[in-house]
Amino acid sequence: MTGIVIIGSGLSGYLLVKEIRSLTDVPITLITQNEGDYYTKPALSHLIRHNKSPQSMIMKYASEMAKELNVRILTHQQVVDIDVNAQTVFSDQGEVVSYTKLVFAIGARPNFPAKIQYQGRRPLVINQIEDWEKLGGSLDHSSSLAVLGAGLVGTEFVYDISGKKSLDWVFSEPWPLARFVPYQVGQWLKTNLKAFGVRPIQGLIQSIAHDGKFTVKVSDQSYQYDEILQALGLIPCIELAKKMGIDCGQGICVDRYMRTNQPNVFAMGDCAELQGVVLQYVAPIRIQAKALASTLCDQPSAVSYPAMMCTVKTPLVPVAFCVPPYTKGVWQIQACKDSGVKAYLYSNEQRVGFAVCGSYAKERANLIREMPDFLH
Ligand SMILES: Cc1cc2nc3c(=O)[nH]c(=O)nc-3n(C[C@H](O)[C@H](O)[C@H](O)COP(=O)(O)OP(=O)(O)OC[C@H]3O[C@@H](n4cnc5c(N)ncnc54)[C@H](O)[C@@H]3O)c2cc1C
């Protein structure tokens, strides 16, 4: 059976199937190396505070999705090779599947920076539901705990765990969320998280060694922990695409139709790089899925992005921001108080983004309406 073949059963894979199904009943095969169950990954970083199990996140099992969306789903099959001339993919379990159109929706994997020296067991990382299951109760049983990283995911895990136990927050960024918000907002967040039993440790993470306990060396100081949760970014999975001769930068390079440089091969989601930018969050994935579904159904549709906002899942210390990925800007602080901070990002004297926290966070819904499109 030929038709559209999608590799990956994350939000990208499933949102794309749903969009295609709203247009046509073309045969679709979805191949995934995991269980293939449908869940929304963002919920991974607020399970602890809500006393939820990873299983409770599953909205539908793969078999239910297959039936509901009339799609063939091959689970526990890692795609290991692709013949672009014969338009065929090969899995590690011996499945051979032909395609008329192929979509990479293979996501990204946790980063273990080369600058950090690792020794012994590696810290825990959480990027999929199976990672939580592997974790078992190890976080519950740890009396000393650290989260590494102050990006979006690290910050959310710090908040989530801090509702239950005290912990160290170790990061090399100059301030929390430094890629997205100005110093004053990062500082406000850091200060307010201390009230939840979080001890921030800022410095260069040099090494992480495990020998019964973890020893983390940060700017020449050593700290010991029973357990560490590491969130040092996600690297798009590009190896398979590279092997096929597809242009890759940080991610799998696509044009505004999500086309790679190989005929009939597309990419979307956390693995894709559009005009030099990889966007690893849900809002762009929804837009890509809609446009790509139309393109795959022979009605080419280019991706355009409106201004998109990120609300950090730290509701008791609220932070939201909108930072355009294709425009450089300069932050200007509008207000900075103990109760919160409000800042605008300017480019060529035009307001192109914002960051708000605390008492100013409630302005976010109005602010996002004033922002120019990211990509039109
Ligand atoms: C803890 C956490 C919290 C987050 N919170 C938010 C949030 O609040 N808001 C927000 O907008 N975004 C959030 N994100 C980001 C968002 O969840 C991701 O951008 C999105 O889920 C990525 O979906 P994806 O389908 O592109 O990739 P993935 O979900 O990584 O899916 C990739 C799929 O490809 C499969 N695969 C990979 N290689 C192969 C292969 N060779 N063969 C077969 N299958 C393969 C995998 O098994 C998987 O099924 C969060 C991310 C994390 C980790």
The ligand as an SDF file (V2000), in Angstrom:
LIG
                    3D

 53 58  0  0  0  0  0  0  0  0999 V2000
    8.6010   18.8140   29.2790 C   0  0  0  0  0  0  0  0  0  0  0  0
    8.1330   19.6110   28.0930 C   0  0  0  0  0  0  0  0  0  0  0  0
    7.1830   20.6290   28.2740 C   0  0  0  0  0  0  0  0  0  0  0  0
    6.7460   21.3650   27.1940 C   0  0  0  0  0  0  0  0  0  0  0  0
    5.8180   22.3440   27.3970 N   0  0  0  0  0  0  0  0  0  0  0  0
    5.3430   23.0500   26.3400 C   0  0  0  0  0  0  0  0  0  0  0  0
    4.3340   24.0440   26.5060 C   0  0  0  0  0  0  0  0  0  0  0  0
    3.8870   24.3110   27.6130 O   0  0  0  0  0  0  0  0  0  0  0  0
    3.8590   24.6910   25.4140 N   0  0  0  0  0  0  0  0  0  0  0  0
    4.3240   24.4280   24.1610 C   0  0  0  0  0  0  0  0  0  0  0  0
    3.8550   25.0260   23.1950 O   0  0  0  0  0  0  0  0  0  0  0  0
    5.2920   23.4970   23.9550 N   0  0  0  0  0  0  0  0  0  0  0  0
    5.8000   22.7910   25.0030 C   0  0  0  0  0  0  0  0  0  0  0  0
    6.7690   21.8350   24.8120 N   0  0  0  0  0  0  0  0  0  0  0  0
    7.2290   21.5910   23.4250 C   0  0  0  0  0  0  0  0  0  0  0  0
    6.2430   20.6950   22.6450 C   0  0  0  0  0  0  0  0  0  0  0  0
    5.7650   19.6910   23.4830 O   0  0  0  0  0  0  0  0  0  0  0  0
    6.9610   20.1150   21.4230 C   0  0  0  0  0  0  0  0  0  0  0  0
    7.2900   21.1930   20.5760 O   0  0  0  0  0  0  0  0  0  0  0  0
    6.1220   19.1010   20.6420 C   0  0  0  0  0  0  0  0  0  0  0  0
    5.5180   18.1570   21.4750 O   0  0  0  0  0  0  0  0  0  0  0  0
    7.0150   18.4030   19.6220 C   0  0  0  0  0  0  0  0  0  0  0  0
    6.2730   17.4740   18.8890 O   0  0  0  0  0  0  0  0  0  0  0  0
    6.9290   16.6380   17.7010 P   0  0  0  0  0  0  0  0  0  0  0  0
    5.8520   15.7180   17.2470 O   0  0  0  0  0  0  0  0  0  0  0  0
    7.5270   17.5580   16.7040 O   0  0  0  0  0  0  0  0  0  0  0  0
    8.1300   15.8250   18.3480 O   0  0  0  0  0  0  0  0  0  0  0  0
    8.0830   14.6140   19.3750 P   0  0  0  0  0  0  0  0  0  0  0  0
    6.9820   14.7540   20.3400 O   0  0  0  0  0  0  0  0  0  0  0  0
    9.4690   14.4980   19.9120 O   0  0  0  0  0  0  0  0  0  0  0  0
    7.7500   13.3330   18.5050 O   0  0  0  0  0  0  0  0  0  0  0  0
    8.7030   12.6880   17.6990 C   0  0  0  0  0  0  0  0  0  0  0  0
    8.1930   11.3150   17.3580 C   0  0  0  0  0  0  0  0  0  0  0  0
    9.0710   10.7320   16.4090 O   0  0  0  0  0  0  0  0  0  0  0  0
    9.3590    9.3900   16.7770 C   0  0  0  0  0  0  0  0  0  0  0  0
   10.6350    9.0380   16.1320 N   0  0  0  0  0  0  0  0  0  0  0  0
   11.8210    9.7010   16.1920 C   0  0  0  0  0  0  0  0  0  0  0  0
   12.7340    9.0960   15.4160 N   0  0  0  0  0  0  0  0  0  0  0  0
   12.1120    8.0540   14.8190 C   0  0  0  0  0  0  0  0  0  0  0  0
   12.5290    7.0480   13.8940 C   0  0  0  0  0  0  0  0  0  0  0  0
   13.7630    7.0300   13.3730 N   0  0  0  0  0  0  0  0  0  0  0  0
   11.6360    6.1060   13.5300 N   0  0  0  0  0  0  0  0  0  0  0  0
   10.3560    6.1060   14.0230 C   0  0  0  0  0  0  0  0  0  0  0  0
    9.9230    7.0420   14.9040 N   0  0  0  0  0  0  0  0  0  0  0  0
   10.7880    8.0080   15.2790 C   0  0  0  0  0  0  0  0  0  0  0  0
    9.3450    9.4460   18.2920 C   0  0  0  0  0  0  0  0  0  0  0  0
    9.1900    8.1760   18.8370 O   0  0  0  0  0  0  0  0  0  0  0  0
    8.1300   10.3480   18.5170 C   0  0  0  0  0  0  0  0  0  0  0  0
    6.9520    9.6070   18.3950 O   0  0  0  0  0  0  0  0  0  0  0  0
    7.2450   21.0930   25.8800 C   0  0  0  0  0  0  0  0  0  0  0  0
    8.2200   20.0960   25.7020 C   0  0  0  0  0  0  0  0  0  0  0  0
    8.6530   19.3520   26.8040 C   0  0  0  0  0  0  0  0  0  0  0  0
    9.6980   18.2860   26.6060 C   0  0  0  0  0  0  0  0  0  0  0  0
  1  2  1  0
  2  3  1  0
  2 52  2  0
  3  4  2  0
  4  5  1  0
  4 50  1  0
  5  6  2  0
  6  7  1  0
  6 13  1  0
  7  8  2  0
  7  9  1  0
  9 10  1  0
 10 11  2  0
 10 12  1  0
 12 13  2  0
 13 14  1  0
 14 15  1  0
 14 50  1  0
 15 16  1  0
 16 17  1  0
 16 18  1  0
 18 19  1  0
 18 20  1  0
 20 21  1  0
 20 22  1  0
 22 23  1  0
 23 24  1  0
 24 25  2  0
 24 26  1  0
 24 27  1  0
 27 28  1  0
 28 29  2  0
 28 30  1  0
 28 31  1  0
 31 32  1  0
 32 33  1  0
 33 34  1  0
 33 48  1  0
 34 35  1  0
 35 36  1  0
 35 46  1  0
 36 37  1  0
 36 45  1  0
 37 38  2  0
 38 39  1  0
 39 40  1  0
 39 45  2  0
 40 41  1  0
 40 42  2  0
 42 43  1  0
 43 44  2  0
 44 45  1  0
 46 47  1  0
 46 48  1  0
 48 49  1  0
 50 51  2  0
 51 52  1  0
 52 53  1  0
M  END
$$$$
